[in-house]
Amino acid sequence: MEAICVKLDKGIVKEINTIAKEFHYSTRTDFIREAIRSKIEELQKKRALKNLEKYFGASKLKTTDNEHERIRDEVAKEYAKKFGVKLD
């Protein structure tokens, strides 16, 4: 394994500490590794979709990425309200 050094704002470090403790990560490093893996997986999926679009054509629907994000945000807020989860 290779080590890297990353500088973060105090607020981000505080939030990492809070989340790591709340979700029982043994270390901040474990949390950061998982966050990086999740981001890489998300970007790989986007890349795969772009490649599929390139080979098979774009969707016939004209919904923009921004519109998809807005809809996802609305749905997340509805579920958060329904289940009493605070977002932000």
C-alpha positions in Angstrom: 0.0 0.0 0.0 1.2 3.5 -0.8 0.8 6.4 1.6 -0.3 9.8 0.4 -0.7 13.1 2.4 -3.8 15.1 2.0 -4.5 18.5 3.7 -8.1 19.1 4.7 -10.0 22.0 6.3 -10.7 21.7 10.0 -14.4 21.6 9.3 -14.0 18.6 7.0 -11.8 16.8 9.5 -14.3 17.4 12.3 -17.1 16.0 10.1 -15.0 13.0 9.2 -14.4 12.4 13.0 -18.1 12.7 13.7 -19.1 10.3 11.0 -16.3 7.8 11.6 -17.4 7.6 15.3 -21.1 7.5 14.5 -20.7 4.7 11.9 -18.1 2.8 13.9 -15.1 3.2 11.6 -12.0 2.0 13.4 -10.0 5.0 12.0 -10.4 8.1 9.9 -8.2 6.4 7.3 -10.7 3.5 7.0 -13.5 6.1 6.4 -11.4 8.0 3.8 -10.5 4.8 2.0 -14.1 3.8 1.7 -15.1 7.3 0.5 -12.4 7.2 -2.2 -13.5 3.7 -3.3 -17.1 4.9 -3.5 -16.2 7.9 -5.6 -14.0 5.8 -7.9 -16.9 3.3 -8.3 -19.3 6.2 -9.1 -17.0 7.7 -11.7 -16.4 4.3 -13.3 -20.2 3.8 -13.6 -20.4 7.3 -15.3 -17.6 6.3 -17.6 -19.4 3.1 -18.5 -22.6 4.9 -19.2 -20.8 7.4 -21.5 -19.2 4.5 -23.4 -22.6 2.7 -23.8 -24.1 6.0 -25.0 -21.2 6.4 -27.5 -21.7 2.9 -28.9 -25.5 2.6 -28.7 -26.6 6.2 -28.9 -28.0 8.6 -26.4 -31.4 8.0 -24.7 -34.4 9.3 -26.5 -35.4 11.2 -23.4 -34.2 14.7 -23.2 -33.7 14.9 -19.4 -30.5 16.7 -18.5 -28.1 15.6 -15.8 -29.1 18.7 -13.8 -32.8 17.6 -14.0 -31.9 14.1 -12.8 -30.0 15.6 -9.9 -32.9 17.9 -9.0 -35.3 14.9 -9.0 -32.9 12.8 -6.9 -32.6 15.6 -4.4 -36.4 16.0 -4.2 -36.9 12.3 -3.7 -34.2 12.2 -1.0 -35.9 15.1 0.8 -39.2 13.4 0.7 -37.8 10.1 2.1 -35.8 12.0 4.7 -39.0 13.8 5.8 -40.9 10.5 5.8 -38.4 8.7 7.9 -37.5 11.6 10.2 -33.9 11.9 8.9 -32.2 15.3 8.9 -30.4 16.3 5.7 -27.6 19.0 5.6 
